[in-house]
Amino acid sequence: MLCNLFLHEKVVEILLAILSSEENGEKIYPLQISNSINSPYSYVSKVLNEFEKNCIIESKFEGRTRVLKLTEYGKKIATILKELKELLERDVISEVKLGTLKRIFENGQKDFYSIAPILAELELLMSETKNESVVKEAIELRRRLEELIC
């Protein structure tokens, strides 16, 4: 069954490597994929053959080199997997913490003793996360809090 194919991390990496090269307007070859994902060439070749058999990729030879290209169907799958990977890699914990701090601020008292702990938690949150949208929102919330206590 085709869905079993995508339960393996390396298989997804292979597909995303092809998508990435196409998005960058570059050609990609099996050996490049093997090197970039640090996986044996024989394994990559086996997966690519399954992709081709299931109309996910097309390949053609340019000289002795096999050039890979996603089909429309393969592009849809790769795009969805890319979005899923990005979603799973998000720093959800930081987003939840920020949401909690916002609710505490909105529902709490607006005096120094209530705001100071929120500011401390915001500073900690901003130093720990790499999520740019969380940092941006945290900076905005910090600005609002500082206006209240200054």
SEDRENPA-664781 format. One record per atom (N, C-alpha, C): residue number from 1; residue in one letter; atom name; x, y, z. Coordinates in Angstrom, 2 decimals. Each point is the difference from the previous one (the first is absolute). Example, Ala and Ser with C-alpha at 12.3 -4.5 7.8 and 13.67 -1.06 7.14 Angstrom:
% SEDRENPA-664781
1, A, N, 13.19, -5.69, 7.80
1, A, CA, -0.89, 1.19, 0.00
1, A, C, 0.90, 1.20, 0.00
2, S, N, -0.35, 1.05, -0.72
2, S, CA, 0.82, 1.19, 0.06
2, S, C, -0.77, 1.09, 0.73
END
This chain:
% SEDRENPA-664781
1, M, N, 0.85, -1.18, 0.00
1, M, CA, -0.85, 1.18, 0.00
1, M, C, 0.89, 1.24, 0.00
2, L, N, -0.38, 1.00, -0.77
2, L, CA, 0.80, 1.20, -0.18
2, L, C, 0.19, 0.79, 1.29
3, C, N, -1.01, 0.06, 0.85
3, C, CA, 0.13, 0.81, 1.23
3, C, C, 1.09, -0.55, 0.91
4, N, N, 0.27, -1.30, -0.04
4, N, CA, 1.07, -0.58, 0.82
4, N, C, 1.36, 0.54, -0.40
5, L, N, 0.11, 0.41, -1.24
5, L, CA, 1.25, 0.52, -0.51
5, L, C, 0.42, 1.26, 0.74
6, F, N, -0.95, 0.82, 0.42
6, F, CA, 0.30, 1.29, 0.61
6, F, C, 0.11, -0.04, 1.52
7, L, N, 0.06, -1.16, 0.56
7, L, CA, 0.14, -0.10, 1.44
7, L, C, 1.46, 0.01, 0.43
8, H, N, 0.90, 0.06, -0.94
8, H, CA, 1.43, -0.03, 0.31
8, H, C, 0.63, 1.37, -0.23
9, E, N, 0.79, 0.44, 0.95
9, E, CA, 0.59, 1.34, -0.05
9, E, C, 0.86, 0.20, -1.24
10, K, N, 0.83, -0.98, -0.34
10, K, CA, 0.89, 0.14, -1.15
10, K, C, -0.78, 0.12, -1.30
11, V, N, -1.13, -0.69, -0.11
11, V, CA, -0.82, 0.08, -1.20
11, V, C, -0.52, 1.43, -0.17
12, V, N, -0.44, 0.60, 1.08
12, V, CA, -0.47, 1.38, -0.05
12, V, C, 1.15, 0.93, -0.36
13, E, N, 1.18, -0.24, 0.57
13, E, CA, 1.16, 0.83, -0.32
13, E, C, 0.35, -0.09, -1.48
14, I, N, -0.12, -1.19, -0.58
14, I, CA, 0.29, -0.17, -1.43
14, I, C, -0.97, 0.84, -0.82
15, L, N, -1.27, -0.11, 0.31
15, L, CA, -1.01, 0.75, -0.74
15, L, C, 0.18, 1.50, 0.17
16, L, N, 0.30, 0.44, 1.21
16, L, CA, 0.19, 1.43, 0.24
16, L, C, 1.27, 0.53, -0.65
17, A, N, 1.01, -0.84, -0.15
17, A, CA, 1.22, 0.40, -0.70
17, A, C, -0.31, 0.28, -1.47
18, I, N, -0.83, -0.84, -0.60
18, I, CA, -0.39, 0.22, -1.40
18, I, C, -0.82, 1.29, -0.12
19, L, N, -0.96, 0.18, 0.92
19, L, CA, -0.82, 1.22, -0.01
19, L, C, 0.87, 1.24, 0.15
20, S, N, 0.92, -0.04, 0.93
20, S, CA, 0.88, 1.15, 0.25
20, S, C, 0.82, 0.35, -1.23
21, S, N, 0.54, -1.00, -0.66
21, S, CA, 0.80, 0.28, -1.20
21, S, C, -0.87, 0.61, -1.10
22, E, N, -1.22, -0.50, -0.14
22, E, CA, -0.90, 0.57, -1.01
22, E, C, -0.37, 1.44, 0.34
23, E, N, -0.25, 0.27, 1.28
23, E, CA, -0.34, 1.37, 0.42
23, E, C, 1.16, 0.95, -0.26
24, N, N, 1.23, -0.52, 0.05
24, N, CA, 1.19, 0.82, -0.24
24, N, C, 0.41, 0.01, -1.47
25, G, N, -0.79, -0.68, -0.85
25, G, CA, 0.30, -0.04, -1.43
25, G, C, 1.23, -0.82, -0.33
26, E, N, 0.31, -0.98, 0.84
26, E, CA, 1.19, -0.82, -0.21
26, E, C, -0.39, -1.42, -0.38
27, K, N, 0.90, -0.68, -0.68
27, K, CA, -0.18, -1.42, -0.29
27, K, C, 0.50, -0.79, 1.21
28, I, N, -0.58, -1.18, 0.18
28, I, CA, 0.45, -0.83, 1.11
28, I, C, 0.18, -1.44, -0.47
29, Y, N, 0.99, -0.65, 0.57
29, Y, CA, 0.38, -1.35, -0.38
29, Y, C, -0.03, -0.89, 1.23
30, P, N, -0.17, -1.30, -0.18
30, P, CA, -0.05, -0.92, 1.14
30, P, C, 1.23, 0.09, 0.92
31, L, N, 1.18, 0.13, -0.58
31, L, CA, 1.20, 0.08, 0.83
31, L, C, 0.00, 1.26, 0.87
32, Q, N, -0.50, 1.10, -0.53
32, Q, CA, -0.10, 1.24, 0.80
32, Q, C, -0.90, -0.23, 1.21
33, I, N, -1.12, -0.65, -0.24
33, I, CA, -0.94, -0.27, 1.09
33, I, C, 0.66, -0.90, 1.04
34, S, N, 0.65, -1.05, -0.48
34, S, CA, 0.67, -0.93, 0.91
34, S, C, 0.99, 0.73, 0.90
35, N, N, 0.78, 0.89, -0.59
35, N, CA, 0.98, 0.77, 0.78
35, N, C, -0.66, 1.00, 0.93
36, S, N, -1.05, 0.67, -0.48
36, S, CA, -0.60, 1.06, 0.81
36, S, C, -0.77, -0.54, 1.20
37, I, N, -0.57, -1.19, -0.12
37, I, CA, -0.75, -0.54, 1.15
37, I, C, 0.80, -1.07, 0.75
38, N, N, 1.24, -0.20, -0.44
38, N, CA, 0.90, -0.95, 0.65
38, N, C, -0.62, -1.39, 0.07
39, S, N, -0.40, -0.49, -1.15
39, S, CA, -0.63, -1.30, -0.10
39, S, C, 0.65, -0.77, -1.15
40, P, N, 0.08, -1.32, 0.10
40, P, CA, 0.64, -0.78, -1.06
40, P, C, -0.68, 0.20, -1.36
41, Y, N, 0.81, 0.04, -1.03
41, Y, CA, -0.51, 0.19, -1.35
41, Y, C, -0.99, -1.09, -0.36
42, S, N, 0.27, -1.23, 0.42
42, S, CA, -0.89, -1.12, -0.34
42, S, C, -1.40, 0.21, 0.59
43, Y, N, -0.06, 0.54, 1.22
43, Y, CA, -1.29, 0.27, 0.63
43, Y, C, -0.74, 1.11, -0.75
44, V, N, 0.72, 1.07, -0.30
44, V, CA, -0.60, 1.14, -0.71
44, V, C, -0.52, -0.48, -1.36
45, S, N, 0.78, -0.79, -0.69
45, S, CA, -0.40, -0.51, -1.31
45, S, C, -1.26, -0.85, 0.10
46, K, N, -0.07, -0.83, 1.03
46, K, CA, -1.18, -0.85, 0.22
46, K, C, -1.26, 0.86, 0.21
47, V, N, 0.13, 1.03, 0.84
47, V, CA, -1.13, 0.89, 0.27
47, V, C, -0.40, 0.75, -1.27
48, L, N, 0.98, 0.48, -0.74
48, L, CA, -0.30, 0.73, -1.23
48, L, C, -0.72, -0.90, -1.01
49, N, N, 0.39, -1.25, -0.06
49, N, CA, -0.69, -0.94, -0.89
49, N, C, -1.47, -0.17, 0.42
50, E, N, -0.25, -0.05, 1.31
50, E, CA, -1.38, -0.09, 0.50
50, E, C, -0.77, 1.28, -0.33
51, F, N, 0.66, 1.14, 0.15
51, F, CA, -0.63, 1.27, -0.36
51, F, C, -0.40, -0.01, -1.47
52, E, N, 0.92, -0.45, -0.84
52, E, CA, -0.28, 0.01, -1.43
52, E, C, -1.11, -0.98, -0.35
53, K, N, 0.01, -1.15, 0.63
53, K, CA, -1.03, -1.01, -0.25
53, K, C, -1.38, 0.53, 0.40
54, N, N, -0.05, 0.88, 1.00
54, N, CA, -1.27, 0.54, 0.50
54, N, C, -0.29, 1.41, -0.53
55, C, N, 0.68, 0.38, -1.08
55, C, CA, -0.23, 1.28, -0.69
55, C, C, 0.22, 1.23, 0.87
56, I, N, 0.95, -0.09, 0.92
56, I, CA, 0.35, 1.13, 0.85
56, I, C, 1.13, 0.81, -0.63
57, I, N, 0.91, -0.71, -0.66
57, I, CA, 1.09, 0.66, -0.71
57, I, C, 0.09, -0.55, -1.42
58, E, N, 0.70, 0.76, -0.81
58, E, CA, 0.40, -0.45, -1.33
58, E, C, 1.51, 0.14, -0.03
59, S, N, 0.63, -0.83, -0.79
59, S, CA, 1.44, 0.17, -0.15
59, S, C, 0.37, -0.18, -1.45
60, K, N, 1.09, 0.63, -0.37
60, K, CA, 0.53, -0.17, -1.34
60, K, C, 1.53, 0.04, 0.11
61, F, N, 0.61, -0.64, -0.94
61, F, CA, 1.46, -0.04, 0.01
61, F, C, 0.55, 1.11, -0.88
62, E, N, 0.94, 0.72, 0.57
62, E, CA, 0.79, 0.98, -0.75
62, E, C, 1.41, -0.55, 0.00
63, G, N, 0.34, -0.63, -1.10
63, G, CA, 1.26, -0.74, -0.03
63, G, C, -0.14, -1.22, 0.87
64, R, N, 0.88, -0.15, 0.97
64, R, CA, -0.08, -1.13, 0.93
64, R, C, -0.65, 0.38, 1.32
65, T, N, -0.48, 1.23, 0.10
65, T, CA, -0.55, 0.49, 1.26
65, T, C, -1.52, 0.03, -0.04
66, R, N, -0.62, -0.50, 1.05
66, R, CA, -1.46, -0.03, 0.12
66, R, C, -0.47, 1.30, 0.65
67, V, N, -0.79, 0.78, -0.72
67, V, CA, -0.54, 1.27, 0.50
67, V, C, -1.43, -0.26, 0.47
68, L, N, -0.32, 0.49, 1.18
68, L, CA, -1.31, -0.25, 0.62
68, L, C, -0.89, 1.23, -0.08
69, K, N, -1.30, -0.25, -0.10
69, K, CA, -0.97, 1.09, -0.04
69, K, C, -1.30, -0.50, 0.62
70, L, N, -0.64, 0.83, 0.80
70, L, CA, -1.29, -0.36, 0.58
70, L, C, -1.10, 0.08, -1.05
71, T, N, -0.95, -0.91, 0.07
71, T, CA, -1.21, 0.12, -0.80
71, T, C, -0.91, 0.99, 0.71
72, E, N, -1.09, 0.38, -0.63
72, E, CA, -0.96, 0.89, 0.68
72, E, C, -0.50, -0.65, 1.29
73, Y, N, -0.29, -1.28, -0.08
73, Y, CA, -0.45, -0.76, 1.17
73, Y, C, 1.09, 0.00, 1.08
74, G, N, 1.23, -0.24, -0.42
74, G, CA, 1.12, 0.00, 0.94
74, G, C, 0.23, 1.36, 0.63
75, K, N, -0.20, 1.04, -0.80
75, K, CA, 0.17, 1.37, 0.52
75, K, C, -1.03, 0.30, 1.08
76, K, N, -1.23, -0.46, -0.21
76, K, CA, -1.05, 0.20, 1.02
76, K, C, 0.37, -0.71, 1.29
77, I, N, 0.44, -1.24, -0.11
77, I, CA, 0.39, -0.78, 1.18
77, I, C, 1.17, 0.67, 0.71
78, A, N, 1.01, 0.39, -0.76
78, A, CA, 1.19, 0.61, 0.59
78, A, C, -0.34, 1.32, 0.69
79, T, N, -0.86, 0.79, -0.60
79, T, CA, -0.39, 1.28, 0.59
79, T, C, -0.74, -0.22, 1.32
80, I, N, -0.89, -0.96, 0.01
80, I, CA, -0.74, -0.31, 1.24
80, I, C, 0.95, -0.50, 1.08
81, L, N, 0.94, -0.86, -0.37
81, L, CA, 0.96, -0.50, 0.98
81, L, C, 0.90, 1.12, 0.52
82, K, N, 0.37, 0.92, -0.88
82, K, CA, 0.82, 1.14, 0.42
82, K, C, -0.76, 0.85, 1.03
83, E, N, -1.27, 0.27, -0.29
83, E, CA, -0.82, 0.77, 0.93
83, E, C, -0.18, -0.74, 1.32
84, L, N, -0.22, -1.30, -0.07
84, L, CA, -0.15, -0.80, 1.22
84, L, C, 1.29, 0.03, 0.82
85, K, N, 1.13, -0.15, -0.66
85, K, CA, 1.29, 0.04, 0.70
85, K, C, 0.20, 1.34, 0.68
86, E, N, -0.31, 1.09, -0.71
86, E, CA, 0.13, 1.34, 0.59
86, E, C, -0.93, 0.16, 1.19
87, L, N, -1.20, -0.53, -0.11
87, L, CA, -0.96, 0.08, 1.10
87, L, C, 0.51, -0.78, 1.22
88, L, N, 0.54, -1.18, -0.23
88, L, CA, 0.49, -0.83, 1.09
88, L, C, 1.27, 0.57, 0.64
89, E, N, 0.75, 0.78, -0.77
89, E, CA, 1.24, 0.58, 0.53
89, E, C, -0.23, 1.31, 0.75
90, R, N, -1.23, 0.52, -0.06
90, R, CA, -0.29, 1.25, 0.70
90, R, C, 0.21, -0.17, 1.50
91, D, N, 0.33, 1.09, 0.63
91, D, CA, 0.18, 0.02, 1.45
91, D, C, -1.36, 0.29, 0.63
92, V, N, -0.83, -1.03, 0.07
92, V, CA, -1.37, 0.14, 0.50
92, V, C, 0.00, 0.37, 1.48
93, I, N, 0.96, -0.51, 0.75
93, I, CA, 0.06, 0.30, 1.44
93, I, C, 0.13, 1.50, 0.22
94, S, N, 0.86, 0.65, -0.78
94, S, CA, 0.17, 1.45, 0.14
94, S, C, -1.28, 0.74, -0.37
95, E, N, -0.69, -0.47, -1.03
95, E, CA, -1.25, 0.63, -0.40
95, E, C, -1.05, -0.11, 1.11
96, V, N, -0.05, -1.16, 0.64
96, V, CA, -0.96, -0.21, 1.09
96, V, C, 0.37, 0.89, 1.20
97, K, N, 1.29, 0.06, 0.34
97, K, CA, 0.44, 0.84, 1.11
97, K, C, -0.35, 1.47, -0.25
98, L, N, 0.24, 0.45, -1.22
98, L, CA, -0.30, 1.39, -0.34
98, L, C, -1.50, 0.26, 0.14
99, G, N, -0.81, -0.93, -0.48
99, G, CA, -1.45, 0.14, 0.13
99, G, C, -0.43, 0.09, 1.45
100, T, N, 0.62, -0.81, 0.85
100, T, CA, -0.31, 0.01, 1.43
100, T, C, 0.38, 1.33, 0.62
101, L, N, 1.18, 0.52, -0.34
101, L, CA, 0.44, 1.29, 0.54
101, L, C, -0.93, 1.12, -0.45
102, K, N, -0.47, -0.05, -1.23
102, K, CA, -0.94, 1.01, -0.50
102, K, C, -1.31, -0.05, 0.79
103, R, N, -0.50, -1.21, 0.24
103, R, CA, -1.26, -0.13, 0.77
103, R, C, 0.17, 0.49, 1.43
104, I, N, 1.13, -0.31, 0.62
104, I, CA, 0.25, 0.46, 1.37
104, I, C, 0.01, 1.52, 0.03
105, F, N, 0.65, 0.60, -0.98
105, F, CA, 0.06, 1.46, -0.07
105, F, C, -1.40, 0.60, -0.20
106, E, N, -0.74, -0.54, -0.96
106, E, CA, -1.31, 0.56, -0.33
106, E, C, -1.00, -0.17, 1.13
107, N, N, 0.10, -1.09, 0.75
107, N, CA, -0.97, -0.27, 1.06
107, N, C, 0.48, 0.40, 1.39
108, G, N, 1.24, 0.39, 0.11
108, G, CA, 0.56, 0.31, 1.31
108, G, C, 0.00, 1.48, 0.31
109, Q, N, 0.56, 0.31, 1.15
109, Q, CA, 0.12, 1.40, 0.41
109, Q, C, 1.11, 0.65, -0.81
110, K, N, -0.06, 1.30, -0.12
110, K, CA, 0.95, 0.74, -0.82
110, K, C, 0.96, 0.81, 0.86
111, D, N, 0.45, -0.59, 1.10
111, D, CA, 0.97, 0.69, 0.85
111, D, C, 1.37, -0.65, -0.15
112, F, N, 1.01, 0.64, 0.56
112, F, CA, 1.38, -0.46, -0.13
112, F, C, 0.17, -1.44, 0.49
113, Y, N, -0.60, -0.34, 1.12
113, Y, CA, 0.19, -1.33, 0.60
113, Y, C, -0.63, -1.12, -0.84
114, S, N, -0.98, 0.34, -0.80
114, S, CA, -0.61, -0.99, -0.90
114, S, C, 0.75, -0.06, -1.33
115, I, N, 0.52, 1.13, -0.45
115, I, CA, 0.65, 0.09, -1.30
115, I, C, 1.45, -0.50, 0.03
116, A, N, 0.71, 0.25, 1.10
116, A, CA, 1.42, -0.37, 0.08
116, A, C, 0.25, -1.49, -0.26
117, P, N, -0.77, -0.93, 0.58
117, P, CA, 0.24, -1.41, -0.30
117, P, C, -0.27, -0.36, -1.47
118, I, N, -0.98, 0.68, -0.60
118, I, CA, -0.29, -0.25, -1.41
118, I, C, 1.18, 0.46, -0.85
119, L, N, 0.56, 1.16, 0.34
119, L, CA, 1.17, 0.50, -0.73
119, L, C, 1.18, -0.96, 0.13
120, A, N, 0.21, -0.52, 1.20
120, A, CA, 1.09, -0.96, 0.21
120, A, C, -0.20, -1.26, -0.84
121, E, N, -1.21, -0.50, -0.04
121, E, CA, -0.30, -1.19, -0.80
121, E, C, 0.15, 0.28, -1.49
122, L, N, -0.39, 1.20, -0.43
122, L, CA, 0.17, 0.37, -1.41
122, L, C, 1.48, 0.02, -0.39
123, E, N, 0.83, 0.56, 0.86
123, E, CA, 1.44, 0.05, -0.28
123, E, C, 0.57, -1.41, -0.11
124, L, N, -0.41, -0.87, 0.89
124, L, CA, 0.45, -1.40, -0.02
124, L, C, -0.48, -0.69, -1.29
125, L, N, -1.24, 0.22, -0.33
125, L, CA, -0.58, -0.59, -1.20
125, L, C, 0.75, 0.46, -1.25
126, M, N, 0.28, 1.30, -0.10
126, M, CA, 0.70, 0.53, -1.17
126, M, C, 1.42, -0.54, -0.11
127, S, N, 0.63, -0.27, 1.12
127, S, CA, 1.38, -0.53, -0.05
127, S, C, 0.03, -1.48, -0.35
128, E, N, -1.10, -0.71, 0.24
128, E, CA, -0.01, -1.45, -0.22
128, E, C, -0.52, -0.41, -1.37
129, T, N, -0.84, 0.81, -0.63
129, T, CA, -0.64, -0.43, -1.24
129, T, C, 0.74, 0.51, -1.24
130, K, N, -0.15, -0.77, -1.07
130, K, CA, 0.52, 0.42, -1.30
130, K, C, -1.16, 0.35, -0.93
131, N, N, -1.20, -0.06, 0.53
131, N, CA, -1.21, 0.29, -0.78
131, N, C, -0.12, 1.52, -0.14
132, E, N, 0.24, 0.48, -1.21
132, E, CA, 0.04, 1.45, -0.24
132, E, C, -1.34, 0.68, 0.26
133, S, N, -1.10, -0.66, -0.31
133, S, CA, -1.30, 0.62, 0.23
133, S, C, -0.28, 0.12, 1.50
134, V, N, 0.44, -0.97, 0.79
134, V, CA, -0.17, 0.08, 1.46
134, V, C, 0.84, 1.15, 0.54
135, V, N, 1.23, 0.12, -0.45
135, V, CA, 0.87, 1.09, 0.46
135, V, C, -0.62, 1.35, -0.35
136, K, N, -0.50, 0.12, -1.21
136, K, CA, -0.61, 1.26, -0.44
136, K, C, -1.20, 0.36, 0.88
137, E, N, -0.87, -0.96, 0.25
137, E, CA, -1.18, 0.25, 0.85
137, E, C, 0.41, 0.28, 1.44
138, A, N, 1.04, -0.69, 0.47
138, A, CA, 0.47, 0.21, 1.37
138, A, C, 0.57, 1.41, 0.17
139, I, N, 0.71, 0.47, -1.00
139, I, CA, 0.54, 1.36, 0.05
139, I, C, -1.13, 1.02, 0.06
140, E, N, -1.03, -0.22, -0.79
140, E, CA, -1.15, 0.90, 0.00
140, E, C, -0.70, -0.02, 1.36
141, L, N, -0.19, -1.17, 0.58
141, L, CA, -0.63, -0.10, 1.31
141, L, C, 0.87, 0.67, 1.06
142, R, N, 1.32, -0.21, -0.07
142, R, CA, 0.91, 0.63, 0.95
142, R, C, -0.12, 1.52, -0.09
143, R, N, -0.07, 0.53, -1.23
143, R, CA, -0.14, 1.45, -0.19
143, R, C, -1.27, 0.51, 0.68
144, R, N, -1.12, -0.73, -0.19
144, R, CA, -1.26, 0.41, 0.64
144, R, C, 0.10, -0.04, 1.51
145, L, N, 0.64, -1.04, 0.52
145, L, CA, 0.14, -0.12, 1.46
145, L, C, 0.87, 1.10, 0.57
146, E, N, 1.09, 0.30, -0.70
146, E, CA, 0.90, 1.03, 0.49
146, E, C, -0.66, 1.37, -0.01
147, E, N, -0.87, 0.25, -0.96
147, E, CA, -0.73, 1.27, -0.04
147, E, C, -0.87, 0.16, 1.24
148, L, N, -0.56, -1.10, 0.48
148, L, CA, -0.88, 0.05, 1.18
148, L, C, 0.75, 0.29, 1.29
149, I, N, 1.25, -0.49, 0.09
149, I, CA, 0.71, 0.17, 1.28
149, I, C, 0.94, 1.20, -0.02
150, C, N, 0.17, 0.65, -1.13
150, C, CA, 0.90, 1.16, -0.06
150, C, C, -0.75, 1.28, 0.21
END
